[in-house]
Amino acid sequence: MQYEMGEYDIIVVGAGHAGCEAGLAAARMGKRTLVLSMQLEAIALMACNPSIGGTGKGHLVREIDALGGQMGLAIDSSVIQSKMLNSSKGPAVQSLRTQADKPTYQMAMKQALERQKNLDLKQGEVSGLIGEVFPSSGEPSEMSNYGIRVTGVILTTGASYRAKAVVLATGTFLRSRIFIGENNFSSGPNGLAPALELTDCLQEWGLKMRRFKTGTPARIAGRSLNYDKMIEQPGDSRIVPFSFMNEELEKKQVSCWLTYTNETTHQVIRDNLQRSALFGGQIEGVGPRYCPSIEDKVHRFADKEKHQIFIEPEGLNTDEKYIQGMSTSLPEDVQVQFYQTIAGLENAEIVRPAYAIEYDCIDPLDLKLNLEHQKIAGLFCAGQINGSSGYEEAAAQGLMAGANAVLAIEGKEPFVLDRSEAYIGVLIDDLVTKGTDEPYRIMTSRAEYRLSLRQDNADLRLTEKAWEIGLISEERRHKFLKRREQTETERLRLENTMLKPDQINPFLAALEEAPVHTKISLAGLLKRAAVTYENLASIDPDRPDLSVHVIKTVEVDIKYQGYIEKQEQQIRRFKKLEERKIPEEIDYTNLSGLRIEAQQKLQHIRPASIGQASRISGVSPADINVLLVHLEQRRRQKNG
Ligand SMILES: Cc1cc2nc3c(=O)[nH]c(=O)nc-3n(C[C@H](O)[C@H](O)[C@H](O)COP(=O)(O)OP(=O)(O)OC[C@H]3O[C@@H](n4cnc5c(N)ncnc54)[C@H](O)[C@@H]3O)c2cc1C
């Protein structure tokens, strides 16, 4: 029995990291939005590690914030430890990583949804989609010329809601199964209910579903740990905010702890490999290469004597500890055995066993760069369902899918960020152009233009674009304009403030730097390796009081000016190919000169530009030339 319950502009299925950002983006752009989640307690659940950020992921969080998203604000309100990773390395790979108080993070996200104008949050499981067939192009008699448009959702309760667009952000819940040793059972993460019905409907609608898996370590009672046998890992003395809306964060920080596996740990694991769901062959899903289980590590890196283990707090008001680096699908009795071989865990008490989870996801090659499905108008997908892994990756896709669902129903140009503009652009282009055969996680090494895509300048790259499509508030725009102006003013001040050698050389001598013999600007001095914006203060007393965000950008822009200018030249060349658009209706099967493999790949992925086409595996430079010639012929015919 079905019954209509209401109509919205946008419906978001799932309130995980992707769903929250999608719903907020659509509502903030003024659309009536419904966010549905199977359990309101599971909003923005951090099902795995209690941290936000890290290499590449920290960049995504800053970009989400610069685009008016919520993740940066939520983590700033729940941070219990902050560390700048790779601080001794170049600015392109420096990444903020923070530990979160999980319940506080979830609450902050739930409050943001509940307080958001135009947004309704409801509990309910979506079991199916509602849609209509509409004529796309060519002869009405040809079925292939008909498309499908999604027009709403049905819930397991029989309730249905209509909408002009739907965003699927179902994460690790679709037909999810938990694996612990020889046993497996139908369940979502943390013992939550799985979504058992939606996959069938998606398959009926022609979506190709795949099986992926991921795993999480046990949670151990802190009182059962012996920290004397571990190495304390405190946070940085100063917490750097993730959100550009925050200047300073005064918060009590807690430590993580470092310990290692040893040969005894490895032997216990080797002796029981066959009881691992992964090695025992029970699991068919493909797991993440960059988050391997401990049995995978012991097996693959047999020569390694020890593996690092970090003990991370799950929160301030819980004694549960997350054992980073020890996810496994070995049975519980073996888990107790090998955890207790580790220094400091000799009396470890497991409060939640480690497990692997298998779930359904789609093939992201079936999506366009705006995350809309190629064949189903109005259906957008975001997060783990697209084959990615990680809170940050999910949130970034959610924001983009939510914004693009709005632009699509308004008939406006899609909002697409390319690889030279944002890590979000790299993430989405990798997924929808190259695809992925395992859970995809972002890394700085995936970004060609990473010196330009630093976490400190995310707002300078993106906030104005977000303003143009209505994603950000006046308050954030105002703050951004002030920050941009301060950054420019300070850069000019440093470039135009000239000092004489006698004013500088004692300072340089103290840094064991070579003296200068002529006047030099403060910016000129800052280019020296040993000179920092901070230590320059001793010879620059009249400087303005600026935020960490402004100082960081000014310092990097000046120090790496030459490299940045070189990269900007590369980006100009890259953009030339990105701007060579390919008409949507092109039929590659009729393009003689293209190799069969290229025809098939291009016909499936339907790239938006020559640049995107050139990144498709199996499309050669010769194929690209054929395409360029064809486009030129079309242009001439059109211009007669
Ligand atoms: C066991 C485990 C281990 C993990 N390990 C790692 C790791 O090591 N590294 C890493 O980077 N990431 C890891 N993750 C992944 C990380 O949790 C996810 O990447 C992230 O949560 C994905 O966010 P999402 O929004 O796509 O989905 P989720 O956070 O899973 O949220 C999905 C939401 O959709 C809702 N939902 C689903 N189906 C329906 C439906 N039919 N109707 C209504 N609501 C629905 C759910 O209730 C939930 O609110 C792990 C996750 C799990 C579960």
The ligand as a MOL file (V3000), in Angstrom:
LIG
                    3D

  0  0  0     0  0            999 V3000
M  V30 BEGIN CTAB
M  V30 COUNTS 53 58 0 0 0
M  V30 BEGIN ATOM
M  V30 1 C 33.3870 -0.6550 9.0900 0
M  V30 2 C 33.8120 0.5720 8.3840 0
M  V30 3 C 35.1400 0.8090 8.2060 0
M  V30 4 C 35.5680 1.9350 7.5160 0
M  V30 5 N 36.8790 2.1400 7.3480 0
M  V30 6 C 37.2960 3.2600 6.7290 0
M  V30 7 C 38.6840 3.5170 6.5890 0
M  V30 8 O 39.4670 2.7480 7.0360 0
M  V30 9 N 39.0730 4.6520 5.9530 0
M  V30 10 C 38.1680 5.5180 5.4580 0
M  V30 11 O 38.5680 6.4920 4.8860 0
M  V30 12 N 36.8400 5.3080 5.5810 0
M  V30 13 C 36.4210 4.1870 6.2080 0
M  V30 14 N 35.1050 3.9510 6.3500 0
M  V30 15 C 34.2690 4.6740 5.5460 0
M  V30 16 C 33.5880 5.8360 6.0510 0
M  V30 17 O 32.8530 5.5460 7.1170 0
M  V30 18 C 32.7310 6.2140 4.9160 0
M  V30 19 O 33.5490 6.5460 3.8830 0
M  V30 20 C 31.8010 7.3480 5.1200 0
M  V30 21 O 31.0450 7.1510 6.2450 0
M  V30 22 C 30.9590 7.4360 3.8820 0
M  V30 23 O 30.0320 8.4300 4.0430 0
M  V30 24 P 28.6460 8.3550 3.2690 0
M  V30 25 O 27.9220 9.5830 3.5750 0
M  V30 26 O 28.8570 8.0060 1.8470 0
M  V30 27 O 27.9100 7.1030 3.9060 0
M  V30 28 P 27.5810 6.7280 5.3930 0
M  V30 29 O 28.3430 7.5180 6.3440 0
M  V30 30 O 27.6800 5.2490 5.4250 0
M  V30 31 O 26.0360 7.1660 5.5600 0
M  V30 32 C 25.0260 6.5880 4.8170 0
M  V30 33 C 23.6970 7.0800 5.3600 0
M  V30 34 O 22.6720 6.6290 4.5010 0
M  V30 35 C 21.5940 6.1220 5.2470 0
M  V30 36 N 20.9120 5.1670 4.3720 0
M  V30 37 C 21.4830 4.1500 3.6840 0
M  V30 38 N 20.5660 3.5260 2.9210 0
M  V30 39 C 19.3950 4.1910 3.1230 0
M  V30 40 C 18.0610 4.0420 2.6280 0
M  V30 41 N 17.7730 3.0890 1.7380 0
M  V30 42 N 17.1170 4.8970 3.0480 0
M  V30 43 C 17.4170 5.9020 3.9190 0
M  V30 44 N 18.6510 6.0880 4.4550 0
M  V30 45 C 19.6240 5.2540 4.0430 0
M  V30 46 C 22.2250 5.5360 6.4990 0
M  V30 47 O 21.2960 5.4880 7.5370 0
M  V30 48 C 23.3500 6.5720 6.7480 0
M  V30 49 O 22.8350 7.6650 7.4630 0
M  V30 50 C 34.6410 2.8360 7.0110 0
M  V30 51 C 33.2780 2.6060 7.2060 0
M  V30 52 C 32.8710 1.4810 7.8790 0
M  V30 53 C 31.4250 1.2160 8.0550 0
M  V30 END ATOM
M  V30 BEGIN BOND
M  V30 1 1 1 2
M  V30 2 1 2 3
M  V30 3 2 2 52
M  V30 4 2 3 4
M  V30 5 1 4 5
M  V30 6 1 4 50
M  V30 7 2 5 6
M  V30 8 1 6 7
M  V30 9 1 6 13
M  V30 10 2 7 8
M  V30 11 1 7 9
M  V30 12 1 9 10
M  V30 13 2 10 11
M  V30 14 1 10 12
M  V30 15 2 12 13
M  V30 16 1 13 14
M  V30 17 1 14 15
M  V30 18 1 14 50
M  V30 19 1 15 16
M  V30 20 1 16 17
M  V30 21 1 16 18
M  V30 22 1 18 19
M  V30 23 1 18 20
M  V30 24 1 20 21
M  V30 25 1 20 22
M  V30 26 1 22 23
M  V30 27 1 23 24
M  V30 28 2 24 25
M  V30 29 1 24 26
M  V30 30 1 24 27
M  V30 31 1 27 28
M  V30 32 2 28 29
M  V30 33 1 28 30
M  V30 34 1 28 31
M  V30 35 1 31 32
M  V30 36 1 32 33
M  V30 37 1 33 34
M  V30 38 1 33 48
M  V30 39 1 34 35
M  V30 40 1 35 36
M  V30 41 1 35 46
M  V30 42 1 36 37
M  V30 43 1 36 45
M  V30 44 2 37 38
M  V30 45 1 38 39
M  V30 46 1 39 40
M  V30 47 2 39 45
M  V30 48 1 40 41
M  V30 49 2 40 42
M  V30 50 1 42 43
M  V30 51 2 43 44
M  V30 52 1 44 45
M  V30 53 1 46 47
M  V30 54 1 46 48
M  V30 55 1 48 49
M  V30 56 2 50 51
M  V30 57 1 51 52
M  V30 58 1 52 53
M  V30 END BOND
M  V30 END CTAB
M  END
